[in-house]
């Protein structure tokens, strides 16, 4: 079953831990809806893999991000300028799609244009100064592919999700699964994981915080037979 497969996956990662039993399971359900993308805004951190196109006079940030992926501009040639992508606007079919874009039409855009792209909601913890992402719409599993982040109702393009996750504290990230954002140290382990993960809806995997007991007089421990 699903739970048994997840336990076996963690054993494959070579953590050294052995599953013993489940003490408690808590399930919380909430209605979740993210607003549509729109006009340009600044993001509160710097990253060399984030392209933030300055669409200060329109609500087409999603549109420009897709074109920026399809037509990469040299970093020295001002890729953040909208004018760099105007010559390619005829390539996308936006019939029946209004801007600012509503997230309900992501599947419609994907079907009309046959372009694989992902959308993640980007949040920023002011106290820790660390950003985090959560999958909203997934159509491929390539962390170097077309991956868009939605921050404060504004879309930006991430050129490499693995590098982004490494930059902000998680240096062990090597091969992330974009469907659940679990990370693996070897590509073959990621591929094996994805075979099962793609059968489930995109989600952010979280685990409960465990409580621990500690003691100082470790010399009184019983020796292992």
C-alpha positions in Angstrom: 0.0 0.0 0.0 1.0 3.7 -0.1 2.3 3.9 3.5 4.4 0.8 3.1 5.9 2.2 -0.1 6.8 5.5 1.6 8.6 3.6 4.4 10.5 1.5 1.9 11.5 4.7 0.0 13.1 6.2 3.1 15.0 3.0 3.7 16.4 3.2 0.2 17.8 6.7 0.9 20.3 5.0 3.3 19.3 7.0 6.4 20.2 4.1 8.7 16.9 4.4 10.5 14.5 1.4 11.0 10.8 1.9 11.1 9.3 0.4 14.3 5.7 1.6 14.7 3.2 4.5 14.2 2.3 6.3 17.4 -0.3 8.7 16.1 -1.8 10.0 12.8 -3.4 13.4 12.5 -5.3 14.5 9.4 -6.3 18.2 8.7 -8.4 19.3 5.7 -8.5 22.9 4.6 -10.0 24.7 1.6 -7.1 26.2 -0.3 -7.2 28.7 -3.2 -4.4 31.0 -4.4 -5.1 34.3 -6.2 -4.3 35.0 -9.8 -0.9 36.3 -11.0 -0.7 39.9 -12.2 1.5 43.0 -12.2 5.2 43.1 -11.3 6.5 43.1 -7.7 9.9 42.7 -6.1 10.8 39.4 -4.4 12.5 39.8 -0.9 15.7 37.9 -1.7 18.3 37.4 -4.4 18.9 34.3 -6.4 20.8 33.7 -9.6 18.3 31.1 -10.8 15.2 33.4 -10.5 14.2 35.6 -13.4 11.8 38.4 -12.4 10.5 40.1 -15.5 9.5 43.7 -14.9 6.0 43.8 -16.4 5.2 47.1 -14.6 2.6 48.2 -17.1 0.6 44.9 -17.6 -0.7 41.8 -16.0 1.0 39.3 -18.2 3.8 38.0 -15.9 2.8 34.4 -16.5 2.8 35.0 -20.3 6.3 36.6 -20.2 7.7 33.8 -18.0 6.6 31.1 -20.4 8.2 33.0 -23.3 11.4 33.6 -21.3 11.7 29.9 -20.8 11.1 29.2 -24.5 13.5 32.0 -25.6 16.4 32.3 -23.0 18.2 35.6 -23.1 21.8 36.0 -22.1 22.1 37.4 -18.5 24.2 40.3 -19.8 21.5 41.3 -22.3 18.8 42.3 -19.7 16.5 39.3 -19.7 14.2 41.0 -17.2 12.9 43.4 -19.8 9.5 42.7 -21.4 10.7 44.0 -24.8 13.0 41.0 -25.2 10.0 38.7 -25.5 7.5 40.9 -27.5 8.7 39.4 -30.9 7.5 36.0 -29.8 4.0 36.8 -28.4 2.3 35.2 -31.5 3.7 31.8 -30.4 1.2 31.3 -27.5 -2.5 30.5 -27.8 -4.4 32.5 -25.1 -7.8 32.2 -26.7 -10.4 32.2 -23.9 -7.8 33.1 -21.2 -8.0 36.4 -19.4 -5.3 38.2 -17.6 -4.4 38.6 -14.8 -4.4 34.8 -15.0 -6.7 32.7 -12.8 -5.1 29.5 -11.6 -8.2 27.6 -12.7 -7.2 28.0 -16.3 -3.7 26.5 -16.0 -4.8 23.2 -17.4 -6.6 25.0 -20.3 -3.4 26.9 -21.2 -1.4 23.7 -21.0 -3.8 21.9 -23.3 -4.0 24.8 -25.8 -0.2 25.2 -26.1 1.2 21.8 -25.5 3.8 23.3 -23.2 4.9 21.5 -20.0 5.2 23.8 -17.1 4.9 23.7 -13.3 3.6 26.4 -10.9 4.7 26.6 -7.2 3.6 29.0 -4.6 6.5 30.9 -3.2 6.4 32.2 0.4 9.1 34.0 2.5 9.7 33.7 6.2 10.7 37.2 7.3 12.1 36.0 10.6 14.3 33.3 9.2 14.8 35.0 5.9 14.2 31.8 4.1 11.9 31.2 1.1 9.9 28.0 0.6 7.8 26.6 -2.2 4.7 24.4 -2.5 3.4 22.8 -5.7 0.2 24.1 -7.2 0.2 22.7 -10.8 2.6 20.0 -12.0 2.8 18.8 -15.6 6.5 17.6 -15.7 9.2 16.4 -13.3 12.3 18.2 -14.7 13.8 20.6 -12.1 15.7 22.3 -14.9 12.5 22.7 -17.0 9.8 25.4 -17.1 9.1 26.0 -13.4 7.2 29.1 -12.3 7.0 30.5 -8.8 4.0 32.6 -7.7 4.8 35.2 -5.1 2.4 37.9 -4.0 0.2 37.3 -7.1 3.2 37.7 -9.4 4.9 35.0 -11.5 8.7 34.6 -11.7 10.7 32.0 -13.6 13.0 29.5 -11.8 15.8 28.2 -14.0 16.8 25.4 -11.7 14.7 24.2 -8.7 17.6 22.1 -7.3 20.0 25.0 -7.2 17.2 27.2 -5.6 16.6 24.7 -2.8 20.4 24.3 -2.2 20.9 28.1 -2.0 18.6 28.5 1.0 19.9 26.1 3.6 19.1 22.6 2.2 22.6 21.8 0.9 21.8 18.1 0.8 19.4 18.6 -2.1 20.6 16.8 -5.2 17.7 15.4 -7.1 14.3 16.8 -6.0 11.0 15.3 -6.9 8.8 18.3 -8.1 5.6 16.5 -7.3 6.2 16.2 -3.5 9.5 18.1 -3.1 11.3 15.2 -1.4 15.0 15.2 -2.3 17.3 12.3 -3.1 21.1 11.9 -3.2 21.1 9.7 -6.3 19.3 10.1 -9.6 18.4 6.4 -9.8 16.7 6.6 -6.4 14.7 9.7 -7.6 13.6 7.9 -10.8 12.4 4.9 -8.7 10.5 7.2 -6.4 8.9 9.1 -9.3 7.4 5.9 -10.7 5.1 5.8 -7.6 4.9 9.5 -6.9 3.4 10.5 -10.2 0.3 8.4 -9.4 -0.6 10.9 -6.6 -1.6 14.5 -6.7 1.1 17.2 -6.2 1.7 18.0 -2.5 4.3 19.1 -0.1 5.5 16.2 2.1 5.7 17.2 5.8 6.4 15.2 8.9 5.3 15.7 12.5 7.8 17.2 15.0 9.1 14.4 17.2 9.7 14.8 20.9 12.9 13.5 22.5 14.0 12.5 25.9 17.6 13.1 26.9 19.9 12.1 29.8 23.4 12.8 30.9 24.5 9.7 32.8 25.0 7.6 29.7 27.6 5.5 31.5 24.7 3.7 33.2 23.4 2.4 29.9 23.2 -1.4 29.3 25.8 -2.7 26.9 24.6 -4.2 23.7 24.9 -8.0 23.8 
